[in-house]
């Protein structure tokens, strides 16, 4: 048995580092055990950073090939795919160094150990044949792609976001299995870089958790760019013939075989809990192996917490970091801060982006909250009209009895930038009429929030510019 610690953190990603920094501030002797991805976890290594870099690279290619302005001739771009990936790798290494590895030198109370941890009892783990004890333990092992049981899949070199972004040879044709946010972001960016894309989704629409006006709008624009989307479709089996991969698709009783160069699995996430020996201590898990926690981030076992993508709460890097700090404060300072994600802004980085905060109409209906919605197409937003890009809409949902904003859904280029105003309006009870009466700069996308708020009571099409 090694010398006891105050805190053991199992994991080395955003949640783990946030917890370690907070623990160091409190002068808690802390052991961080990392046995999965390199330090920094999903976001910097295989998630947010590389994907958004590639999305921006693909966007720049798109802009050189398409112009809505009659006086601008889009003549295309010379694309060196290998160089794009190499620059991505350099960026990831730099971000990992500056935002994670370089921080360790200042964390004098934190010890980092590489290896896979497993519980021995509720306050003891084993790593590399040694045991370590602590007053509190935080599970922060993250999540990874859930691989479905598809016939032949294990016999081909299939890809996930963990491996796709390191492929230096330009893929000719991708079959993307899964129409969630990861699958759609990948589909559009590789399509823009010249790859033939087929997306299949088992449900009858992509982004099946969202309302159909949102999914239909995004689907329309992805198809217009050349992305092939097949909904109500599953992958029955795959096999390799030479360098090609054959895939048999099933839809409405029909079978279709297509040929691609790569298969990408994007069918959801599962928690990295298999090696933790959670049954030894009785920690409860739910769907996908995600650790169940309460509003204080505690598991059902006293002294054990779960933070970040490994738990059953929303999976975002910003929530993971928030949970890391919160869990340590709750565990050692008795703050009892409750995690509340009722006003959580989120973004899907397609183009147009899909963004949201709060409730949509269906969620309000399920909760029995009086509600009404208004949808403002970007064809009525001066900024979008001037930019000759009116793809999408801004939808607001309010309680008509109180005029309080309940939520918003946005499909718009750059629409993510609107979410914070709307988040604050919900959080602080700013009424919709106040959003409508507050001055917003003309020819900004933010003005669309004002116009959408006004559209609950006025016909925007019959108003002059800047009218209040």
SELOGU-567362 format. One line per 10 residues: their letters; for each residue x, y, z of C-alpha. Coordinates in Angstrom, 2 decimals, decimal comma. Layout:
<marnus>
A) X/Y/Z  ...
</marnus>
This chain:
<marnus>
XXXXXXXXXX) 0,00/0,00/0,00  1,37/3,38/-1,03  1,09/6,46/1,19  -2,58/7,58/1,27  -3,74/10,54/-0,80  -6,52/13,01/-0,13  -7,91/12,53/-3,63  -7,48/10,04/-6,45  -8,64/11,09/-9,93  -9,01/8,26/-12,42
XXXXXXXXXX) -8,60/9,84/-15,85  -6,55/12,53/-17,55  -8,96/14,63/-19,61  -10,68/17,96/-19,11  -12,71/16,89/-16,07  -9,67/15,32/-14,46  -7,46/18,37/-15,00  -10,10/20,76/-13,70  -10,43/18,59/-10,61  -6,66/18,42/-10,19
XXXXXXXXXX) -6,25/22,19/-10,47  -8,95/22,76/-7,87  -7,45/20,13/-5,58  -4,04/21,73/-5,93  -5,52/25,11/-4,98  -6,84/23,46/-1,82  -3,43/21,85/-1,19  -4,89/18,37/-1,39  -2,41/15,58/-2,07  -3,78/14,19/-5,29
XXXXXXXXXX) -3,01/11,22/-7,54  -4,12/11,44/-11,17  -4,14/8,07/-12,93  -4,37/8,14/-16,73  -4,72/4,94/-18,70  -6,60/5,86/-21,86  -5,92/8,60/-24,39  -2,85/10,80/-23,89  -3,18/13,44/-21,19  -5,81/15,96/-22,22
XXXXXXXXXX) -8,37/13,30/-23,10  -10,91/13,35/-25,90  -11,30/17,07/-26,55  -7,76/18,03/-27,37  -6,58/14,71/-28,80  -9,42/13,28/-30,90  -12,48/15,48/-30,36  -13,14/19,21/-30,27  -9,75/20,57/-31,30  -8,97/18,36/-34,31
XXXXXXXXXX) -12,55/18,24/-35,56  -13,06/22,01/-35,41  -9,70/22,59/-37,08  -10,74/20,32/-39,95  -14,20/21,88/-40,11  -12,60/25,31/-40,55  -10,18/23,99/-43,15  -13,06/22,46/-45,10  -15,04/25,69/-44,75  -12,19/27,65/-46,31
XXXXXXXXXX) -12,18/25,23/-49,25  -15,94/25,63/-49,62  -15,64/29,40/-49,76  -13,09/29,22/-52,59  -15,43/27,05/-54,63  -18,79/28,79/-54,12  -19,82/32,43/-54,18  -23,28/33,97/-54,05  -21,98/37,31/-55,27  -22,24/37,88/-59,02
XXXXXXXXXX) -19,03/39,88/-59,12  -16,96/37,26/-57,30  -15,68/34,29/-59,28  -14,92/31,28/-57,09  -12,05/29,45/-58,74  -11,42/26,73/-56,18  -8,43/25,83/-54,04  -5,43/23,55/-54,26  -5,82/21,14/-51,37  -2,91/19,19/-49,91
XXXXXXXXXX) -4,82/16,79/-47,67  -1,73/15,31/-46,02  -0,46/18,76/-45,11  -3,84/19,64/-43,56  -3,65/16,57/-41,33  -0,04/17,26/-40,40  -0,93/20,82/-39,43  -3,81/19,42/-37,39  -1,40/17,12/-35,56  0,92/20,04/-34,83
XXXXXXXXXX) -1,98/22,09/-33,46  -3,12/19,22/-31,24  0,40/18,75/-29,89  0,71/22,47/-29,18  -2,67/22,67/-27,44  -1,99/19,54/-25,43  1,32/21,00/-24,31  0,08/24,50/-23,44  -3,29/23,57/-21,89  -2,40/20,31/-20,16
XXXXXXXXXX) 1,19/19,07/-19,96  2,74/22,46/-19,16  0,28/22,93/-16,30  1,62/19,94/-14,39  4,77/21,78/-13,34  2,65/24,20/-11,30  0,56/21,49/-9,65  2,90/20,73/-6,76  0,35/18,67/-4,85  -0,55/16,50/-7,86
XXXXXXXXXX) 1,19/13,27/-8,84  0,52/11,77/-12,28  0,66/8,03/-12,86  0,20/6,25/-16,20  -1,74/3,00/-16,04  -5,19/1,45/-15,83  -6,90/1,77/-12,46  -9,31/-0,73/-10,91  -11,17/-0,49/-7,64  -10,12/-2,75/-4,78
XXXXXXXXXX) -12,57/-1,22/-2,32  -14,41/2,10/-2,03  -11,27/4,07/-1,15  -8,55/1,92/-2,75  -7,46/1,30/-6,34  -4,79/-0,84/-7,94  -2,54/0,40/-10,75  0,30/-1,55/-12,33  0,29/-4,03/-9,47  0,43/-1,37/-6,74
XXXXXXXXXX) -2,44/-0,18/-4,53  -3,29/3,43/-3,67  -5,71/4,76/-1,07  -7,53/8,11/-0,77  -10,25/9,83/1,22  -12,19/10,55/-1,99  -12,03/9,13/-5,51  -13,27/10,85/-8,70  -13,95/8,74/-11,78  -13,13/10,76/-14,90
XXXXXXXXXX) -12,39/8,12/-17,51  -14,51/9,67/-20,25  -16,34/7,89/-23,06  -15,61/6,41/-26,45  -17,50/5,28/-29,54  -20,02/2,50/-28,94  -19,34/-0,14/-31,58  -22,52/-1,91/-32,78  -22,61/-5,66/-33,48  -22,44/-5,54/-37,28
XXXXXXXXXX) -21,56/-8,69/-39,18  -18,04/-8,47/-40,59  -17,18/-5,18/-38,89  -14,37/-6,66/-36,83  -12,79/-8,02/-40,02  -12,31/-4,62/-41,67  -10,21/-1,62/-40,54  -13,19/0,55/-39,56  -12,64/4,05/-38,21  -14,02/6,24/-35,42
XXXXXXXXXX) -13,27/9,86/-34,56  -10,34/8,49/-32,53  -8,64/7,28/-35,72  -10,22/9,04/-38,71  -8,61/12,42/-38,08  -5,12/10,91/-38,29  -5,66/9,46/-41,76  -3,13/11,29/-43,97  -4,24/9,74/-47,27  -7,35/11,40/-48,62
XXXXXXXXXX) -10,29/8,98/-48,29  -12,16/8,55/-51,55  -15,49/7,39/-50,12  -16,77/7,21/-46,55  -19,77/5,32/-45,22  -20,70/7,03/-41,96  -22,83/4,87/-39,68  -24,83/7,19/-37,46  -26,58/10,50/-38,11  -25,88/12,20/-34,81
XXXXXXXXXX) -23,81/15,34/-34,36  -20,45/13,56/-34,71  -21,48/11,77/-37,89  -22,88/14,91/-39,50  -19,90/17,11/-38,66  -17,59/14,46/-40,15  -19,84/14,05/-43,20  -19,87/17,70/-44,15  -16,21/18,45/-43,56  -14,96/15,45/-45,56
XXXXXXXXXX) -17,50/16,12/-48,30  -16,10/19,63/-48,61  -12,60/18,18/-48,84  -13,66/16,07/-51,82  -14,69/12,74/-50,30  -17,87/10,98/-51,46  -20,06/10,68/-48,37  -22,92/8,36/-47,49  -24,57/8,74/-44,08  -26,95/6,10/-42,78
XXXXXXXXXX) -29,20/6,54/-39,75  -31,45/3,86/-38,26  -34,10/6,38/-37,19  -36,33/8,19/-39,67  -34,31/11,43/-39,46  -30,83/12,57/-38,53  -30,37/14,18/-35,12  -33,36/12,13/-33,94  -33,51/13,85/-30,54  -34,28/17,18/-32,20
XXXXXXXXXX) -37,59/18,39/-33,67  -38,26/17,75/-37,32  -38,13/21,39/-38,39  -34,51/21,47/-37,20  -33,51/18,14/-38,73  -35,31/18,79/-42,01  -33,67/22,18/-42,41  -30,16/20,86/-41,80  -30,72/17,78/-43,95  -31,83/19,96/-46,85
XXXXXXXXXX) -28,60/21,95/-46,82  -26,33/18,92/-46,38  -27,97/17,18/-49,34  -27,63/20,37/-51,40  -23,87/20,20/-50,84  -23,73/16,61/-52,07  -23,92/14,57/-48,87  -25,99/11,44/-49,39  -28,22/10,79/-46,37  -30,18/7,57/-45,97
XXXXXXXXXX) -32,52/7,47/-42,98  -34,44/4,43/-41,67  -31,41/2,49/-42,90  -29,10/0,06/-41,13  -25,83/-1,64/-41,99  -26,43/-5,40/-42,24  -22,91/-6,55/-43,00  -19,57/-5,42/-44,39  -16,72/-7,20/-46,10  -13,52/-6,34/-47,93
XXXXXXXXXX) -12,79/-7,02/-51,58  -9,25/-6,02/-52,44  -8,80/-2,42/-51,32  -12,52/-1,73/-51,44  -15,08/-2,27/-48,71  -18,54/-3,54/-49,58  -21,46/-2,64/-47,33  -24,94/-4,14/-47,42  -27,60/-1,66/-46,34  -31,12/-2,53/-45,26
XXXXXXXXXX) -34,07/-0,14/-45,55  -37,78/-0,90/-45,50  -37,18/-4,53/-46,38  -34,92/-3,64/-49,31  -31,21/-4,50/-49,60  -28,59/-2,36/-51,29  -24,85/-2,94/-51,61  -22,50/0,03/-51,91  -18,73/0,27/-52,23  -16,58/2,63/-50,17
XXXXXXXXXX) -12,97/2,96/-49,13  -13,65/3,43/-45,41  -16,38/2,84/-42,84  -16,72/5,33/-39,97  -18,67/4,32/-36,88  -20,49/7,23/-35,18  -23,32/5,42/-33,41  -23,13/7,08/-30,02  -20,87/6,97/-26,99  -20,29/4,51/-24,18
XXXXXXXXXX) -18,54/5,18/-20,88  -15,02/3,91/-20,31  -15,88/1,84/-17,24  -15,09/-1,74/-18,25  -11,70/-1,89/-16,52  -12,68/-0,07/-13,34  -14,10/-3,11/-11,51  -17,07/-1,00/-10,39  -19,01/-4,07/-9,35  -16,40/-4,63/-6,64
XXXXXXXXXX) -17,62/-1,53/-4,82  -21,21/-1,48/-6,06  -21,11/1,74/-8,08  -24,28/1,88/-10,17  -24,19/2,47/-13,91  -26,89/3,13/-16,49  -27,27/3,06/-20,25  -23,97/2,76/-22,08  -22,16/2,04/-18,84  -22,40/5,68/-17,75
XXXXXXXXXX) -21,97/6,13/-14,00  -25,11/7,39/-12,30  -24,62/10,52/-10,20  -26,83/12,87/-8,22  -26,95/16,65/-8,51  -23,80/16,88/-6,37  -21,90/14,53/-8,73  -21,83/11,78/-6,10  -22,32/8,14/-7,05  -24,40/5,85/-4,88
XXXXXXXXXX) -21,21/4,98/-2,98  -20,10/7,57/-0,39  -16,72/9,17/-1,22  -16,84/8,20/-4,93  -17,71/10,85/-7,53  -18,02/10,68/-11,32  -17,25/13,66/-13,55  -17,19/14,37/-17,27  -18,29/12,10/-20,09  -18,19/8,98/-17,90
XXXXXXXXXX) -21,33/10,02/-16,00  -24,97/10,23/-17,07  -25,05/14,03/-17,50  -24,65/16,04/-20,74  -21,35/15,30/-22,48  -19,51/18,52/-23,33  -15,97/19,59/-22,56  -17,21/22,71/-20,78  -19,54/20,71/-18,55  -16,74/18,24/-17,85
XXXXXXXXXX) -14,41/20,96/-16,61  -17,22/22,52/-14,56  -17,96/19,16/-12,97  -14,31/18,58/-12,10  -14,10/21,82/-10,13  -17,54/21,36/-8,58  -16,97/17,79/-7,41  -13,75/18,64/-5,58  -15,36/21,65/-3,91  -18,32/19,54/-2,84
XXXXXXXXXX) -16,13/16,69/-1,62  -13,67/18,68/0,46  -15,30/22,02/1,26  -18,85/20,91/1,95  -20,22/23,49/-0,47  -22,96/21,16/-1,75  -23,21/22,95/-5,05  -25,88/21,43/-7,29  -25,17/20,88/-10,96  -28,00/22,41/-12,98
XXXXXXXXXX) -28,08/22,04/-16,76  -31,56/23,43/-17,39  -30,02/26,42/-19,15  -27,19/24,67/-20,98  -26,28/26,05/-24,42  -25,09/23,51/-26,99  -23,87/23,61/-30,59  -23,50/21,25/-33,53  -20,74/22,60/-35,77  -22,21/21,86/-39,15
XXXXXXXXXX) -22,79/24,69/-41,63  -25,36/26,00/-40,98  -24,76/25,38/-37,31  -27,46/23,90/-35,11  -27,62/25,43/-31,64  -29,99/25,38/-28,74  -30,68/26,23/-25,14  -33,49/25,34/-22,78  -36,66/23,53/-23,82  -38,16/22,97/-27,23
XXXXXXXXXX) -41,93/22,65/-27,76  -42,01/18,89/-27,22  -40,04/19,08/-23,97  -42,27/21,87/-22,68  -45,31/19,75/-23,57  -43,89/16,78/-21,65  -43,34/18,97/-18,59  -46,84/20,40/-18,80  -45,59/23,97/-19,25  -47,76/26,40/-21,25
XXXXXXXXXX) -45,83/27,30/-24,37  -45,90/28,82/-27,81  -43,21/29,07/-30,45  -42,32/31,49/-33,19  -39,93/30,79/-36,04  -38,14/33,58/-37,85  -36,54/32,51/-41,17  -33,22/34,12/-41,92  -34,82/35,54/-45,06  -36,17/38,21/-42,66
XXXXXXXXXX) -32,83/39,01/-40,98  -31,06/41,95/-42,68  -27,59/40,63/-41,84  -28,33/37,34/-43,60  -29,98/39,08/-46,54  -26,92/41,31/-47,08  -24,60/38,31/-46,81  -26,69/36,46/-49,43  -26,86/33,54/-47,02  -30,35/33,03/-45,61
XXXXXXXXXX) -30,06/29,36/-44,71  -31,91/28,51/-41,55  -34,07/30,10/-38,88  -34,29/31,30/-35,29  -37,01/29,70/-33,18  -37,98/30,95/-29,73  -40,24/29,14/-27,28  -41,92/31,13/-24,50  -44,51/30,72/-21,78  -47,40/32,91/-23,02
XXXXXXXXXX) -48,77/33,30/-19,50  -45,56/34,81/-18,09  -43,74/35,91/-21,27  -40,62/34,15/-19,98  -38,34/32,51/-22,54  -38,33/28,71/-22,21  -35,85/27,85/-24,91  -34,52/28,40/-28,40  -33,44/26,39/-31,41  -31,28/27,95/-34,09
XXXXXXXXXX) -30,21/26,73/-37,52  -27,93/29,40/-38,96  -24,39/30,08/-40,14  -22,69/31,27/-36,96  -25,87/30,66/-35,00  -23,91/29,45/-31,97  -23,01/33,06/-31,18  -26,65/33,75/-30,27  -26,91/31,14/-27,54  -25,38/33,12/-24,68
XXXXXXXXXX) -27,84/36,02/-24,89  -30,68/33,52/-24,88  -29,13/31,49/-22,05  -28,86/34,56/-19,86  -32,42/35,58/-20,71  -33,70/32,22/-19,47  -31,42/32,11/-16,42  -32,29/35,58/-15,19  -35,94/35,65/-16,19  -35,64/38,33/-18,86
XXXXXXXXXX) -38,99/38,48/-20,58  -39,41/38,12/-24,31  -40,84/41,65/-24,58  -37,57/42,95/-23,10  -35,57/41,09/-25,75  -37,86/42,66/-28,35  -37,42/46,19/-26,96  -33,66/46,05/-26,34  -31,52/47,74/-28,99  -29,51/45,32/-31,10
XXXXXXXXXX) -26,99/46,57/-33,68  -28,35/46,64/-37,20  -26,88/44,18/-39,67  -25,78/41,71/-37,04  -27,04/38,17/-36,65  -27,86/39,09/-33,04  -30,57/41,39/-34,38  -32,33/38,19/-35,37  -33,01/37,50/-31,69  -34,79/40,84/-31,37
XXXXXXXXXX) -36,80/40,24/-34,54  -37,72/36,72/-33,45  -38,88/38,06/-30,10  -40,97/40,72/-31,85  -42,52/38,14/-34,15  -44,60/36,74/-31,29  -46,82/39,82/-31,61  -45,92/41,47/-34,93  -45,61/40,55/-38,59  -41,92/41,14/-39,25
XXXXXXXX) -42,48/41,11/-43,01  -44,48/44,33/-42,68  -41,84/46,27/-40,75  -39,18/48,59/-42,08  -35,51/48,12/-41,29  -34,55/48,85/-37,67  -38,18/49,40/-36,70  -38,93/48,79/-33,03
</marnus>
